[in-house]
Amino acid sequence: MEASPPPRTILGRYQLTRFLGRGNFAKVYQARSLVDGATVAVKVIDKSKTVDAAMEPRIVREIDAMRRLQNHPNILKIHEVLATKTKIYLVVDYAGGGELFSKISRCGRLPESRARRYFSQLVSALLFCHRHGIAHRDLKPQNLLLDAAGDLKVSDFGLSALPEHLRDNLLHTACGTPAFTAPEVLRRVGYDGSKADAWSCGVILYNLLAGQLPFDDSNIPAMCRRISRRDYQFPAWISKSARSLIHQLLDPNPKSRISLDRVFDNRWLRDKKHVCYNVLEESVVESDLYNKCCDGYKLGMNAFDIISMSSGLDLRGLFETTSEKGRRREKRFSSEKSVGTVEAKVKEVGERLGFRIEVGKNGVIGLGKGKVGLAVEVFEIVSDLLLVAIKVVDGAMEFDQLHWDDWKLGLQDVVLSWHHNE
């Protein structure tokens, strides 16, 4: 165990209060918001020690996936991303109940009523992920957290697959924890991410009810042979209907394996009083944040663009190559004004400074004067918070020398914070 850190703050916004644990590439602390007093968890990533070529995509992917999945009660919410020259801070919900793994370790196994509650919440969260094109790919009790009310929160999206990772509508990267990983993933063939998640759900449900795993991963080839033969035994106390559901989930053939959208039709979960968040009866509200982020992606917005809205953040050296740094010049700022107000202000300042103005079909504002060419894009990240990128397309040196100060002064009424990324 690590001793609690001395009271210290993160960029004047959060005070670390207690060490919670250590993950694959981060230390996790409980913290208190200095803005509203809320209790949160903060993942602290030391860029100088833990971030290498292998970790970069995991960090970006986790932020990216969680940003797209903000509107489900059983998915851990990310509040913001902050950074200094040496640290990255992911601020997320505080799950006061700890890991589901710890509960299984303490209890040995769970009553079916309790397991049904956690399992239905897990399936609901995953259906939400899959309907937004995201497969988790690392499902296990260690990545399922419980909040103070005892509700499940899916976390750790570092190995998740996003829609842009598909090739021929399939995934091809082998990843995850072997004992919870679908056989088609272990075979390193193309696979359906949602069906792979369904297999992991079968292992988790078995684990919840039996207090042990159906397959031992100490010998991977032997485990694969057992999986192909469905060689596992049910303890006597597991009900017939629960066994049936596990049997359908642990089908080694992904084509005949039950899909998660059919799980709620199973007799074990059919009693609606046990289903805490039934997505089949109550349509999941589409996430406004997801839709806005996806719109941003269509306009060329990348993971760096999303997370760079946080004050003090400069991850360009982490997420971009030298060649990219050399040819990309941007000024970025965040704003609490409306999209229309910011766009009107940009046009007003441009006209006053003598720039020609054109508006493209995708909403990008083009401005030109002499050798200088600008493209201004406005992205609505969350309600009441915009990210505005002023891209210097041509004449970067002339813009900096002759026009930048005038633009900065002209836009000051709509700027919440500038992000110096160039």
Wavefront OBJ file of the C-alpha trace (Angstrom):
o trace
v 0.000 0.000 0.000
v 1.120 3.514 -0.743
v 0.834 6.175 1.927
v -1.602 8.979 1.281
v 0.087 11.843 -0.575
v 0.499 15.155 1.191
v -2.413 17.488 0.421
v -1.745 18.965 -2.992
v -3.793 20.342 -5.825
v -3.920 19.703 -9.548
v -3.884 22.920 -11.542
v -5.933 24.603 -8.829
v -8.957 22.374 -9.526
v -8.640 19.148 -7.490
v -7.069 18.211 -4.180
v -5.756 14.650 -3.915
v -6.962 13.076 -0.681
v -6.252 9.334 -0.754
v -4.301 6.772 -2.767
v -6.656 4.150 -4.214
v -4.475 1.877 -6.302
v -2.193 1.367 -9.242
v -3.250 0.368 -12.754
v -1.367 -0.634 -15.876
v -0.065 2.847 -16.557
v -1.447 5.081 -13.834
v -1.809 5.683 -10.131
v -5.360 6.371 -8.982
v -6.303 8.771 -6.210
v -9.488 9.885 -4.567
v -9.773 13.652 -4.894
v -12.020 16.581 -4.011
v -13.082 19.182 -6.529
v -12.106 22.655 -5.394
v -14.867 24.042 -7.611
v -17.933 22.275 -6.203
v -16.581 19.945 -3.489
v -17.533 16.770 -5.394
v -15.582 13.579 -4.751
v -13.914 12.167 -7.884
v -11.176 9.742 -8.838
v -8.063 10.939 -10.660
v -5.827 8.737 -12.787
v -2.340 10.216 -12.725
v -0.130 9.246 -15.653
v 3.554 10.166 -15.544
v 4.491 10.855 -19.171
v 8.215 10.636 -18.461
v 7.988 7.174 -16.861
v 4.984 5.266 -18.173
v 4.080 6.694 -21.565
v 5.804 4.920 -24.427
v 4.824 3.859 -27.940
v 2.688 1.031 -26.564
v 0.872 3.144 -23.982
v 0.055 6.160 -26.167
v -2.803 4.511 -28.090
v -4.264 3.063 -24.882
v -4.438 6.478 -23.254
v -5.950 8.112 -26.323
v -8.376 5.221 -26.806
v -9.596 5.274 -23.212
v -10.276 9.011 -23.340
v -11.856 8.733 -26.769
v -14.203 5.858 -25.867
v -15.300 7.356 -22.549
v -16.011 10.710 -24.199
v -18.382 8.945 -26.598
v -20.173 6.968 -23.868
v -21.085 9.629 -21.298
v -24.821 9.107 -21.138
v -25.227 5.665 -19.571
v -25.633 5.125 -15.817
v -23.476 1.987 -15.784
v -20.442 3.374 -17.620
v -17.817 5.250 -15.626
v -18.025 8.917 -16.540
v -14.974 10.959 -17.475
v -15.260 14.572 -16.319
v -12.184 16.183 -17.836
v -8.573 15.719 -18.838
v -5.836 17.962 -17.478
v -2.120 17.926 -18.101
v 1.206 19.507 -17.262
v 4.550 18.961 -18.974
v 5.101 15.746 -17.034
v 1.660 14.479 -15.967
v -1.695 13.627 -17.521
v -4.735 13.617 -15.219
v -7.941 11.762 -16.120
v -10.745 12.896 -13.807
v -13.522 10.291 -13.566
v -16.412 9.261 -11.328
v -15.419 8.014 -7.905
v -16.663 4.437 -7.446
v -16.829 4.153 -3.663
v -17.786 0.471 -3.722
v -14.487 -0.642 -5.246
v -13.962 -3.438 -7.771
v -16.493 -6.190 -8.320
v -13.486 -8.524 -8.149
v -12.996 -7.630 -4.480
v -16.614 -8.459 -3.689
v -16.266 -11.878 -5.355
v -12.996 -12.492 -3.512
v -14.614 -11.686 -0.159
v -17.889 -13.544 -0.693
v -16.664 -16.491 -2.737
v -19.841 -16.380 -4.830
v -22.907 -14.179 -5.038
v -26.606 -15.010 -4.641
v -28.363 -15.191 -7.997
v -30.453 -12.110 -7.194
v -27.308 -10.012 -6.650
v -25.528 -11.519 -9.655
v -28.613 -10.845 -11.795
v -28.534 -7.177 -10.828
v -24.861 -6.714 -11.725
v -25.145 -8.792 -14.878
v -28.178 -6.908 -16.219
v -26.381 -3.599 -15.642
v -23.285 -4.938 -17.415
v -25.266 -6.103 -20.444
v -27.162 -2.815 -20.594
v -23.887 -0.843 -20.607
v -22.365 -3.063 -23.294
v -25.416 -2.809 -25.536
v -25.018 0.955 -25.315
v -21.339 0.604 -26.260
v -22.074 -1.709 -29.195
v -24.843 0.503 -30.546
v -22.262 3.264 -30.689
v -19.761 1.021 -32.459
v -17.468 0.405 -29.459
v -16.353 -3.015 -28.208
v -14.742 -3.136 -24.745
v -12.465 -6.197 -25.268
v -11.101 -6.314 -21.714
v -14.090 -7.256 -19.609
v -13.285 -8.810 -16.236
v -14.363 -8.198 -12.623
v -11.298 -5.999 -12.027
v -12.644 -3.540 -14.621
v -16.174 -3.481 -13.203
v -16.547 -0.988 -10.366
v -19.339 -0.350 -7.882
v -20.534 3.050 -6.768
v -21.715 3.958 -3.276
v -25.256 2.791 -4.130
v -23.963 -0.596 -5.250
v -24.565 0.002 -8.965
v -22.083 -1.325 -11.487
v -19.814 0.937 -13.549
v -17.877 -0.402 -16.550
v -14.374 1.096 -16.642
v -10.958 0.775 -18.300
v -11.539 1.293 -22.014
v -7.821 1.250 -22.834
v -8.194 -1.834 -25.062
v -11.557 -0.886 -26.535
v -12.131 -0.885 -30.278
v -13.757 2.104 -31.956
v -15.614 2.051 -35.291
v -12.530 3.305 -37.135
v -10.566 0.234 -36.008
v -12.702 -2.142 -38.085
v -11.220 -3.795 -41.165
v -13.720 -5.614 -43.396
v -16.241 -5.038 -40.555
v -14.115 -7.173 -38.223
v -11.466 -6.616 -35.559
v -8.080 -8.298 -35.830
v -6.073 -7.386 -32.713
v -5.675 -10.055 -30.042
v -5.974 -8.468 -26.612
v -7.534 -8.887 -23.191
v -7.046 -11.304 -20.294
v -6.915 -14.917 -21.606
v -9.285 -16.418 -19.014
v -11.982 -13.908 -20.058
v -11.128 -13.657 -23.778
v -13.220 -15.255 -26.511
v -11.599 -18.203 -28.346
v -11.773 -16.492 -31.739
v -9.713 -13.609 -30.326
v -7.124 -16.024 -28.935
v -6.936 -17.698 -32.364
v -5.941 -14.331 -33.862
v -8.569 -14.357 -36.595
v -10.973 -11.617 -37.576
v -13.773 -11.351 -35.044
v -16.949 -9.488 -34.112
v -16.215 -7.317 -31.077
v -19.760 -7.529 -29.715
v -19.718 -11.336 -29.821
v -16.312 -11.341 -28.114
v -17.755 -9.148 -25.347
v -20.687 -11.576 -25.051
v -18.251 -14.433 -24.352
v -16.559 -12.390 -21.625
v -19.985 -11.748 -20.090
v -20.512 -15.517 -19.919
v -17.241 -15.974 -18.041
v -18.124 -13.125 -15.670
v -21.597 -14.526 -14.963
v -20.103 -17.955 -14.235
v -17.552 -16.283 -11.958
v -20.269 -14.373 -10.082
v -22.384 -17.471 -9.470
v -19.673 -20.105 -8.969
v -17.011 -18.028 -7.218
v -14.386 -19.401 -9.620
v -13.542 -19.283 -13.329
v -14.779 -21.845 -15.857
v -11.360 -22.019 -17.541
v -7.852 -21.778 -16.098
v -5.455 -19.711 -18.227
v -2.200 -21.015 -16.733
v -1.833 -23.252 -19.815
v -3.288 -21.438 -22.832
v -3.284 -24.400 -25.298
v -4.952 -26.665 -22.728
v -7.480 -23.922 -21.946
v -8.335 -23.569 -25.644
v -8.920 -27.309 -25.918
v -11.261 -27.192 -22.927
v -13.091 -24.225 -24.424
v -13.606 -26.016 -27.758
v -15.115 -29.019 -25.899
v -17.130 -26.813 -23.525
v -15.319 -28.644 -20.778
v -16.475 -26.951 -17.581
v -18.730 -27.986 -14.726
v -21.576 -26.144 -13.020
v -21.742 -26.175 -9.219
v -24.968 -27.716 -7.970
v -26.324 -24.447 -6.566
v -26.541 -22.660 -9.948
v -30.117 -22.696 -11.270
v -31.110 -24.383 -14.515
v -32.066 -21.115 -16.224
v -28.753 -19.483 -15.274
v -26.869 -22.516 -16.596
v -28.739 -22.241 -19.880
v -27.751 -18.599 -20.313
v -24.087 -19.265 -19.482
v -24.078 -22.206 -21.899
v -25.340 -19.959 -24.706
v -22.775 -17.249 -23.921
v -19.859 -19.697 -23.671
v -20.490 -21.078 -27.140
v -17.048 -21.415 -28.803
v -18.664 -20.701 -32.181
v -19.298 -16.932 -32.375
v -21.884 -17.392 -35.140
v -24.181 -19.453 -32.914
v -23.260 -17.704 -29.640
v -26.136 -15.694 -28.200
v -25.865 -11.972 -28.882
v -26.236 -9.547 -26.004
v -29.343 -7.949 -27.505
v -31.080 -11.312 -27.043
v -29.907 -11.871 -23.482
v -32.819 -9.989 -21.904
v -35.194 -12.495 -23.538
v -33.588 -15.252 -21.490
v -35.807 -16.744 -18.784
v -33.214 -15.988 -16.075
v -33.510 -12.250 -16.780
v -37.117 -12.156 -17.974
v -38.514 -11.046 -14.624
v -38.411 -7.292 -15.195
v -38.295 -6.424 -11.487
v -34.699 -7.687 -11.473
v -33.587 -5.661 -14.473
v -32.383 -2.305 -13.193
v -31.947 -0.657 -16.585
v -33.787 -2.622 -19.265
v -32.761 -1.294 -22.654
v -35.318 -3.459 -24.427
v -38.282 -1.885 -22.643
v -36.810 1.581 -22.177
v -34.915 2.891 -25.169
v -31.542 4.250 -24.176
v -31.494 7.989 -24.760
v -28.965 8.831 -27.436
v -25.977 10.582 -25.948
v -25.883 14.218 -27.049
v -22.196 14.230 -26.259
v -21.602 11.185 -28.468
v -23.472 12.712 -31.370
v -21.614 15.998 -31.032
v -18.268 14.274 -30.809
v -19.074 12.136 -33.823
v -20.033 15.245 -35.764
v -16.661 16.635 -34.753
v -14.913 13.509 -35.990
v -16.616 13.851 -39.372
v -15.077 17.317 -39.603
v -11.616 15.922 -38.946
v -11.496 16.195 -35.170
v -9.084 13.766 -33.529
v -8.532 12.550 -29.982
v -6.126 15.404 -29.275
v -8.767 17.937 -30.332
v -11.310 16.536 -27.874
v -9.064 16.444 -24.841
v -7.259 19.690 -25.601
v -10.212 21.694 -24.298
v -8.845 21.255 -20.789
v -7.020 24.259 -19.393
v -3.267 23.825 -19.339
v -3.308 20.782 -21.615
v -0.546 20.347 -24.182
v -0.217 16.777 -25.401
v 1.082 17.562 -28.861
v 4.473 16.072 -28.052
v 2.765 12.889 -26.906
v 0.232 12.278 -29.660
v 1.731 13.784 -32.818
v 4.809 12.993 -34.882
v 7.572 15.444 -35.658
v 6.380 15.826 -39.233
v 2.873 16.659 -38.031
v 4.230 19.249 -35.618
v 6.223 20.836 -38.392
v 3.310 21.465 -40.746
v 0.369 22.151 -38.431
v -0.175 25.671 -37.038
v -3.231 26.369 -34.944
v -4.522 28.662 -32.268
v -7.142 27.034 -30.051
v -9.464 28.408 -27.426
v -12.444 27.210 -25.416
v -15.627 29.249 -25.090
v -18.832 29.176 -23.054
v -20.732 31.175 -25.685
v -23.099 29.630 -28.233
v -21.882 28.366 -31.602
v -23.745 31.167 -33.363
v -22.230 33.834 -31.127
v -18.681 32.597 -31.689
v -19.128 32.264 -35.454
v -20.626 35.761 -35.647
v -17.715 37.172 -33.657
v -15.163 35.472 -35.940
v -16.850 36.969 -39.003
v -17.105 40.384 -37.346
v -13.405 40.443 -36.443
v -12.454 39.146 -39.882
v -14.424 41.853 -41.661
v -13.026 44.576 -39.415
v -9.472 43.427 -40.136
v -10.079 43.295 -43.895
v -10.278 39.494 -44.414
v -12.372 37.910 -47.161
v -14.874 35.481 -45.649
v -16.356 32.260 -47.043
v -18.358 29.600 -45.199
v -18.039 25.984 -46.354
v -20.811 23.383 -46.404
v -19.400 21.741 -43.267
v -19.528 25.031 -41.344
v -15.811 25.839 -41.609
v -15.207 29.591 -41.893
v -12.513 30.463 -44.430
v -10.730 33.811 -44.192
v -8.104 35.309 -46.487
v -6.037 38.469 -46.701
v -2.971 38.812 -48.880
v -0.797 35.740 -48.345
v -2.603 34.733 -45.133
v -5.272 32.019 -45.177
v -7.235 30.884 -42.110
v -9.808 28.169 -41.472
v -11.906 28.449 -38.287
v -13.835 25.443 -36.964
v -16.154 25.411 -33.949
v -16.765 22.132 -32.107
v -19.431 21.751 -29.418
v -17.851 19.258 -27.004
v -20.421 19.337 -24.208
v -23.333 21.585 -23.427
v -22.133 25.185 -22.932
v -18.512 24.402 -23.829
v -16.967 24.880 -27.261
v -13.530 24.223 -28.694
v -12.538 26.660 -31.458
v -9.586 25.975 -33.778
v -8.063 28.779 -35.867
v -5.938 26.950 -38.432
v -3.308 28.962 -40.300
v -3.501 27.431 -43.765
v -1.113 29.860 -45.473
v 1.260 32.621 -44.398
v 1.906 31.490 -40.828
v 4.844 33.864 -40.281
v 2.982 36.858 -41.679
v -0.075 36.015 -39.576
v 1.992 35.862 -36.386
v 3.815 39.106 -37.156
v 0.962 41.236 -38.507
v -2.429 39.878 -37.483
v -2.315 37.609 -34.420
v -2.450 40.325 -31.762
v -5.444 41.975 -33.472
v -7.314 38.665 -33.674
v -6.599 37.828 -30.043
v -7.841 41.251 -28.927
v -10.912 41.078 -31.176
v -12.004 37.655 -29.922
v -11.474 38.305 -26.221
v -15.223 38.649 -25.512
v -15.909 35.010 -26.515
v -12.711 33.367 -25.194
v -12.801 31.365 -21.978
v -9.205 30.122 -22.234
v -6.509 30.010 -24.911
v -4.588 26.767 -25.490
v -1.130 27.418 -26.852
v -0.510 24.356 -28.989
v 1.762 25.543 -31.767
l 1 2 3 4 5 6 7 8 9 10 11 12 13 14 15 16 17 18 19 20 21 22 23 24 25 26 27 28 29 30 31 32 33 34 35 36 37 38 39 40 41 42 43 44 45 46 47 48 49 50 51 52 53 54 55 56 57 58 59 60 61 62 63 64 65 66 67 68 69 70 71 72 73 74 75 76 77 78 79 80 81 82 83 84 85 86 87 88 89 90 91 92 93 94 95 96 97 98 99 100 101 102 103 104 105 106 107 108 109 110 111 112 113 114 115 116 117 118 119 120 121 122 123 124 125 126 127 128 129 130 131 132 133 134 135 136 137 138 139 140 141 142 143 144 145 146 147 148 149 150 151 152 153 154 155 156 157 158 159 160 161 162 163 164 165 166 167 168 169 170 171 172 173 174 175 176 177 178 179 180 181 182 183 184 185 186 187 188 189 190 191 192 193 194 195 196 197 198 199 200 201 202 203 204 205 206 207 208 209 210 211 212 213 214 215 216 217 218 219 220 221 222 223 224 225 226 227 228 229 230 231 232 233 234 235 236 237 238 239 240 241 242 243 244 245 246 247 248 249 250 251 252 253 254 255 256 257 258 259 260 261 262 263 264 265 266 267 268 269 270 271 272 273 274 275 276 277 278 279 280 281 282 283 284 285 286 287 288 289 290 291 292 293 294 295 296 297 298 299 300 301 302 303 304 305 306 307 308 309 310 311 312 313 314 315 316 317 318 319 320 321 322 323 324 325 326 327 328 329 330 331 332 333 334 335 336 337 338 339 340 341 342 343 344 345 346 347 348 349 350 351 352 353 354 355 356 357 358 359 360 361 362 363 364 365 366 367 368 369 370 371 372 373 374 375 376 377 378 379 380 381 382 383 384 385 386 387 388 389 390 391 392 393 394 395 396 397 398 399 400 401 402 403 404 405 406 407 408 409 410 411 412 413 414 415 416 417 418 419 420 421 422
